[in-house]
């Protein structure tokens, strides 16, 4: 019998549409000889749907019409009840609509890529593809991630991080800290991807404007120095803490200082990141490519990542200095175009991802999560005794 794979996508995120593109790509690639694909779509309002109509990206042009042809569902949060329930329940209607064996989350951004959805899967003991709660949460928070990598001695650019409320209370102090990095500067929301809310500042006026933009998307803001003579190089890592593979490197072609949302997605909306302009493989010396790939594996291992991730690096093409920029956990476009260039088909990639998720689930279920004791047997009253 085929394993039932629930592909979760959409979500309450400004990257909602990007998630749809990635999910459609993934669902088409999954091996139908081995797996049954069940699309599970979360609307921007947080409502769950399933249905065959969700498999065709053209249907998303008229979202109300699409959802009218789908089933609204509920997901039980009881352990090991991996069911899709009809909602609302009508007379003579089956309560259980379907069941899933493994989750394949393809969310971008908040409430999905950040560990929130992974926490739900852990709670109900459902196997799932990709990073766990901790590595997902650290991976999406650029400030926490940079602090972790810095403590491990990995190369990152100079930066500062602060909360939105700090900005409101003491702008002058934040500006002073930021300007100590020297212009030009890059300003980013700390917890978003897809280049949303990112700006470049060459002076104080532009800095203030950029911070206002960034804090509309996140309560934490990152300001970092611009790498001179910038070349952006990306590669992907596939595996887990035991075994890792690394893809060939790519050089995305975009703006002078960062790859914009327009560069990544709007130019070819049905392909997403895979349709962006790039040099693949990157036109860099073999020694530099080897160094970047090794840094990618070290970062993947340090974060205890699992599945597939795309790791982005910033290179000063004049000095050859390499700096880690960020990690894109599930999906990061699932980096399938990097693996195709490395000799692995998208179908083989999804199969390996599902197998990795099932392996981790088996390992976790071998751990002890409860401890038998009689601590409550003789418990009397609610008052605490003095030690």
MARPA-884674 format. One record per residue (C-alpha): residue number from 0; z, x, y. Coordinates in nm, 2 decimals, m for minus. Example, Ala and Ser with C-alpha at 12.3 -4.5 7.8 and 13.67 -1.06 7.14 Angstrom:
REM residues 2
  resi      c3      c1      c2
     0    0.78    1.23   m0.45
     1    0.71    1.37   m0.11
***
This chain:
REM residues 387
  resi      c3      c1      c2
     0    0.00    0.00    0.00
     1   m0.09    0.13    0.35
     2    0.19    0.24    0.58
     3    0.21    0.01    0.88
     4    0.20    0.20    1.21
     5    0.32    0.02    1.52
     6    0.15    0.17    1.83
     7    0.37    0.11    2.13
     8    0.22    0.13    2.48
     9    0.21   m0.01    2.83
    10    0.56   m0.04    2.97
    11    0.75   m0.06    3.29
    12    0.60    0.24    3.45
    13    0.36    0.34    3.73
    14    0.16    0.51    3.46
    15    0.11    0.18    3.27
    16   m0.27    0.18    3.29
    17   m0.28    0.55    3.17
    18   m0.08    0.45    2.87
    19   m0.33    0.18    2.78
    20   m0.61    0.44    2.78
    21   m0.42    0.68    2.56
    22   m0.31    0.41    2.32
    23   m0.67    0.27    2.27
    24   m0.78    0.63    2.19
    25   m0.50    0.68    1.94
    26   m0.55    0.35    1.77
    27   m0.92    0.42    1.72
    28   m0.84    0.76    1.58
    29   m0.57    0.67    1.32
    30   m0.70    0.69    0.96
    31   m0.75    0.33    0.86
    32   m0.78    0.43    0.49
    33   m0.41    0.54    0.50
    34   m0.26    0.33    0.77
    35   m0.26   m0.03    0.91
    36   m0.25   m0.02    1.29
    37   m0.04   m0.28    1.47
    38   m0.08   m0.27    1.85
    39    0.25   m0.35    2.03
    40    0.20   m0.39    2.41
    41    0.48   m0.40    2.66
    42    0.38   m0.56    2.99
    43    0.49   m0.44    3.33
    44    0.74   m0.72    3.33
    45    0.90   m0.59    3.00
    46    0.75   m0.86    2.77
    47    0.63   m0.76    2.42
    48    0.30   m0.88    2.27
    49    0.09   m0.81    1.97
    50   m0.26   m0.91    1.86
    51   m0.61   m0.78    1.77
    52   m0.73   m0.84    2.12
    53   m0.52   m0.55    2.23
    54   m0.75   m0.31    2.05
    55   m1.04   m0.35    2.29
    56   m0.99   m0.18    2.63
    57   m1.25   m0.41    2.79
    58   m1.01   m0.70    2.74
    59   m0.76   m0.55    2.99
    60   m0.99   m0.63    3.28
    61   m0.84   m0.98    3.27
    62   m0.48   m0.93    3.16
    63   m0.38   m1.30    3.18
    64   m0.67   m1.40    2.95
    65   m0.59   m1.11    2.72
    66   m0.23   m1.21    2.68
    67   m0.32   m1.58    2.62
    68   m0.50   m1.46    2.30
    69   m0.20   m1.25    2.18
    70    0.14   m1.33    2.03
    71    0.46   m1.29    2.23
    72    0.72   m1.12    2.01
    73    1.08   m1.00    1.98
    74    1.20   m0.68    1.82
    75    1.54   m0.71    1.64
    76    1.79   m0.44    1.72
    77    1.97   m0.45    1.39
    78    1.95   m0.14    1.18
    79    1.66   m0.12    0.94
    80    1.51   m0.46    1.05
    81    1.18   m0.33    1.16
    82    1.03   m0.67    1.22
    83    0.80   m0.83    1.48
    84    0.94   m1.18    1.53
    85    0.75   m1.47    1.69
    86    0.88   m1.58    2.03
    87    0.96   m1.84    2.11
    88    1.01   m1.98    1.76
    89    0.82   m2.31    1.71
    90    0.86   m2.57    1.43
    91    0.64   m2.48    1.13
    92    0.58   m2.14    1.27
    93    0.66   m1.83    1.07
    94    0.96   m1.65    1.21
    95    0.85   m1.30    1.09
    96    0.51   m1.22    1.22
    97    0.48   m0.86    1.09
    98    0.67   m0.55    0.99
    99    0.63   m0.19    1.08
   100    0.71    0.13    0.89
   101    0.68    0.39    1.16
   102    0.65    0.37    1.54
   103    0.38    0.56    1.73
   104    0.49    0.55    2.10
   105    0.21    0.62    2.35
   106    0.40    0.56    2.67
   107    0.35    0.76    2.99
   108    0.64    0.80    3.23
   109    0.96    0.61    3.27
   110    1.10    0.37    3.01
   111    0.90    0.53    2.73
   112    0.82    0.90    2.77
   113    1.17    0.97    2.90
   114    1.37    0.91    2.58
   115    1.45    0.54    2.65
   116    1.22    0.40    2.38
   117    1.31    0.68    2.14
   118    1.67    0.57    2.18
   119    1.58    0.22    2.07
   120    1.40    0.36    1.76
   121    1.71    0.57    1.68
   122    1.93    0.27    1.71
   123    1.74    0.06    1.46
   124    1.67    0.36    1.23
   125    1.29    0.33    1.27
   126    1.08    0.65    1.21
   127    0.88    0.75    1.51
   128    0.62    1.00    1.62
   129    0.69    1.26    1.88
   130    0.99    1.41    2.06
   131    1.35    1.28    2.01
   132    1.57    1.14    2.29
   133    1.70    1.47    2.42
   134    1.37    1.66    2.43
   135    1.19    1.36    2.58
   136    1.45    1.32    2.85
   137    1.46    1.69    2.94
   138    1.08    1.71    2.92
   139    1.02    1.44    3.18
   140    1.28    1.56    3.42
   141    1.12    1.86    3.59
   142    1.45    1.98    3.75
   143    1.65    1.97    3.43
   144    1.37    2.13    3.24
   145    1.33    2.42    3.49
   146    1.71    2.48    3.48
   147    1.70    2.50    3.10
   148    1.40    2.74    3.10
   149    1.55    2.96    3.37
   150    1.87    3.00    3.17
   151    1.65    3.11    2.87
   152    1.47    3.37    3.09
   153    1.13    3.20    3.08
   154    0.91    3.25    3.40
   155    0.92    2.96    3.65
   156    0.83    2.94    4.02
   157    1.10    2.93    4.29
   158    1.21    2.58    4.36
   159    1.49    2.35    4.48
   160    1.59    2.01    4.36
   161    1.79    1.73    4.53
   162    1.88    1.36    4.52
   163    1.72    1.11    4.74
   164    2.06    1.02    4.89
   165    2.12    1.38    4.98
   166    1.80    1.36    5.18
   167    1.93    1.05    5.37
   168    2.26    1.21    5.44
   169    2.16    1.55    5.55
   170    1.79    1.61    5.61
   171    1.84    1.92    5.80
   172    2.01    2.10    5.52
   173    1.74    2.00    5.27
   174    1.47    2.11    5.51
   175    1.65    2.45    5.55
   176    1.67    2.50    5.18
   177    1.31    2.40    5.13
   178    1.17    2.62    5.40
   179    1.36    2.92    5.26
   180    1.10    2.90    4.98
   181    0.82    2.96    5.25
   182    0.52    2.74    5.31
   183    0.30    2.61    5.16
   184    0.51    2.40    4.93
   185    0.45    2.14    4.65
   186    0.67    1.83    4.65
   187    0.70    1.62    4.34
   188    0.90    1.32    4.20
   189    1.13    1.48    3.94
   190    1.06    1.23    3.67
   191    0.70    1.13    3.68
   192    0.37    1.26    3.54
   193    0.00    1.21    3.59
   194    0.03    1.38    3.94
   195    0.16    1.06    4.09
   196    0.36    1.11    4.41
   197    0.28    1.48    4.44
   198    0.19    1.63    4.78
   199    0.14    1.97    4.94
   200    0.31    2.06    5.27
   201    0.21    2.33    5.51
   202    0.47    2.26    5.78
   203    0.79    2.06    5.84
   204    0.61    1.74    5.94
   205    0.41    1.74    5.62
   206    0.73    1.83    5.42
   207    0.92    1.53    5.55
   208    0.62    1.30    5.48
   209    0.58    1.44    5.13
   210    0.95    1.39    5.05
   211    0.93    1.03    5.16
   212    0.64    0.97    4.93
   213    0.81    1.14    4.63
   214    1.14    0.96    4.67
   215    0.97    0.62    4.66
   216    0.90    0.71    4.29
   217    1.21    0.90    4.19
   218    1.57    0.94    4.30
   219    1.54    1.32    4.23
   220    1.28    1.53    4.42
   221    1.15    1.88    4.33
   222    1.02    2.12    4.59
   223    0.85    2.44    4.47
   224    0.65    2.73    4.60
   225    0.27    2.74    4.57
   226    0.14    3.00    4.34
   227   m0.12    3.21    4.53
   228   m0.47    3.25    4.38
   229   m0.39    2.96    4.15
   230   m0.55    2.91    3.81
   231   m0.40    2.63    3.60
   232   m0.40    2.69    3.22
   233   m0.29    2.44    2.96
   234   m0.25    2.46    2.58
   235   m0.09    2.24    2.32
   236    0.17    2.29    2.05
   237    0.18    2.08    1.73
   238    0.47    2.08    1.48
   239    0.85    2.10    1.48
   240    1.13    2.36    1.48
   241    1.01    2.49    1.14
   242    0.64    2.52    1.19
   243    0.43    2.53    1.50
   244    0.06    2.55    1.57
   245   m0.09    2.63    1.91
   246   m0.43    2.52    2.04
   247   m0.69    2.70    2.24
   248   m0.63    2.73    2.62
   249   m0.81    2.52    2.88
   250   m0.86    2.55    3.25
   251   m0.86    2.21    3.42
   252   m1.09    2.19    3.73
   253   m0.94    2.01    4.02
   254   m0.80    2.06    4.37
   255   m0.70    2.40    4.50
   256   m0.32    2.35    4.44
   257   m0.27    2.09    4.17
   258   m0.48    1.85    3.95
   259   m0.47    1.51    4.11
   260   m0.45    1.16    3.95
   261   m0.81    1.12    4.06
   262   m0.91    1.44    3.88
   263   m0.73    1.33    3.56
   264   m0.81    0.97    3.52
   265   m1.02    0.79    3.78
   266   m1.33    1.00    3.74
   267   m1.37    0.87    3.38
   268   m1.12    0.59    3.33
   269   m1.21    0.53    2.96
   270   m1.15    0.89    2.86
   271   m0.83    0.97    3.06
   272   m0.74    1.34    3.06
   273   m1.00    1.41    2.80
   274   m1.27    1.31    3.05
   275   m1.14    1.54    3.33
   276   m1.34    1.85    3.43
   277   m1.23    2.17    3.25
   278   m1.33    2.50    3.11
   279   m1.26    2.48    2.73
   280   m1.18    2.74    2.61
   281   m1.04    2.88    2.94
   282   m1.22    3.19    3.08
   283   m0.93    3.42    3.07
   284   m0.86    3.75    2.90
   285   m0.75    3.73    2.53
   286   m0.42    3.91    2.61
   287   m0.34    3.64    2.87
   288   m0.43    3.36    2.64
   289   m0.20    3.51    2.37
   290    0.08    3.54    2.62
   291    0.05    3.18    2.73
   292    0.03    3.05    2.38
   293    0.35    3.25    2.29
   294    0.53    3.11    2.59
   295    0.42    2.76    2.49
   296    0.57    2.80    2.14
   297    0.89    2.94    2.28
   298    0.93    2.64    2.52
   299    0.85    2.39    2.25
   300    1.11    2.55    2.02
   301    1.37    2.57    2.30
   302    1.34    2.20    2.38
   303    1.35    2.11    2.01
   304    1.02    1.93    2.06
   305    0.85    1.75    1.77
   306    0.50    1.62    1.72
   307    0.25    1.72    1.99
   308    0.29    1.83    2.35
   309    0.06    1.98    2.62
   310    0.22    2.26    2.81
   311    0.09    2.35    3.16
   312    0.11    2.69    3.31
   313    0.03    2.83    3.66
   314   m0.14    3.17    3.68
   315   m0.18    3.40    3.98
   316   m0.53    3.52    3.90
   317   m0.50    3.82    4.12
   318   m0.17    3.96    3.98
   319   m0.19    3.80    3.63
   320    0.16    3.65    3.67
   321    0.21    3.35    3.45
   322    0.46    3.07    3.53
   323    0.56    2.77    3.31
   324    0.49    2.45    3.50
   325    0.58    2.15    3.28
   326    0.56    2.00    2.93
   327    0.39    1.67    2.86
   328    0.55    1.52    2.55
   329    0.40    1.21    2.39
   330    0.14    1.14    2.48
   331    0.00    1.39    2.73
   332   m0.33    1.23    2.63
   333   m0.20    1.35    2.28
   334   m0.40    1.66    2.38
   335   m0.65    1.57    2.11
   336   m0.94    1.73    2.30
   337   m0.76    2.06    2.28
   338   m0.71    2.02    1.91
   339   m1.08    1.92    1.86
   340   m1.17    2.25    2.03
   341   m0.93    2.42    1.79
   342   m1.10    2.27    1.48
   343   m0.87    1.97    1.42
   344   m1.01    1.62    1.44
   345   m0.82    1.35    1.63
   346   m0.78    1.16    1.31
   347   m0.63    1.46    1.14
   348   m0.40    1.51    1.44
   349   m0.27    1.15    1.43
   350   m0.21    1.18    1.05
   351   m0.01    1.50    1.10
   352    0.19    1.34    1.38
   353    0.29    1.04    1.16
   354    0.39    1.28    0.88
   355    0.60    1.49    1.12
   356    0.78    1.17    1.24
   357    0.85    1.06    0.88
   358    0.98    1.41    0.79
   359    1.23    1.41    1.08
   360    1.34    1.06    0.98
   361    1.41    1.18    0.62
   362    1.61    1.48    0.76
   363    1.82    1.27    0.99
   364    1.90    1.01    0.73
   365    2.05    1.29    0.52
   366    2.31    1.36    0.79
   367    2.66    1.20    0.80
   368    2.70    0.94    1.07
   369    3.03    0.78    0.96
   370    3.36    0.92    0.85
   371    3.59    0.72    0.62
   372    3.95    0.72    0.74
   373    4.25    0.49    0.74
   374    4.33    0.55    1.11
   375    4.34    0.17    1.18
   376    4.54    0.08    0.87
   377    4.87    0.14    1.03
   378    4.77    0.06    1.39
   379    5.02   m0.16    1.57
   380    4.97   m0.30    1.92
   381    4.76   m0.17    2.20
   382    5.01    0.06    2.37
   383    4.94    0.43    2.35
   384    5.23    0.65    2.24
   385    5.34    0.95    2.44
   386    5.24    1.28    2.30
***
